[in-house]
């Protein structure tokens, strides 16, 4: 829902009032272009936002949404592979998706309020009727799932990247993180590094020692902590502050030897191998580049892979393995 949040809010405030239909991908098979939970919204005055298929079937979904708005009755629609007929609706990529189209209700308005407040919650929707209910509790899963005729969408807090160390790599990294939808906090005890001028897109810039700053930041599965200072007097307090917590990602810049030395020192302090295994160090994926922007991209790629359970490998290799019969 976050992908269409701004449009939903704007349309709800429109005068004269318009009705809104919500199209949600509730099941996928094969090479579907968009994952479960993807959203597209359509207004009764003909506007649309979001995507359920990256363009393949948006026109057909728009037409179905107008019918739903006219009737007030939800529809569960399947879209499959296109054949040779030029004008047939289908997915050119060879996938198959199921889309629930229903009229936005007060429950969806409440969901949007919670998302604006960045409060975690679940949305449960009956596929047969389109009726929805909102559960105000923190999800323990990140991806939507089906439970019989019930479609469940978890909405955890917005992903939050905490960058410890305002070095040159941190500048492109904070921009990439914002582009990817993260809230971004930059922490550095050195005031000349932690400035709004260096990090204009950051949500927060904190001049403080890492352990002090991290003590005041909620750390959970939505949090990525990226430690870039490469100085023990900053690195070690930052690691101590986050090890053992349920951060979604912890990464520390430095060579294999540097990280081995850090880990040895932390073991002597009583940190377990299991806790240390959560640290990605050396940080990032090996993309071959060595510039600040390329290094930042490698870090952002690893954070993304860790968040979604990706492998970080070439997609052609992954696809080739999946297409080989067992």
Buried (B, 14 or more C-beta within 10 A) or exposed (E): BEBBBEBBBEBBEEEEEBBBBBBBBBBBEEEBBBEBBBBBBBBBEEBBBBBBBEEBBBEBBBEBBBEBBEEEEBBBBEBBBBEEEEEEBBBEBBBBBBBBBBBBBEBBBBBBEBBEEEEBBBBBBBBEEBEBEBEEEBBEEBEBEEEEEEBBBBBBBBBBBBBBBBBBBBBBBBBBBBEBEBBBBBBBBBEEBBBEEBBEBBBBBBBBBBBEBBEEBEBBBBBBBBBBBBEBEBBBBBBBBBBEBEBBBBBBBBEEEBBEEBBEEBEEEEBEEEBBEBBBBBBBBEBEEEEBBBBBBBBBBBBBBBBEEBEBEEEEEEEEEEEEEE
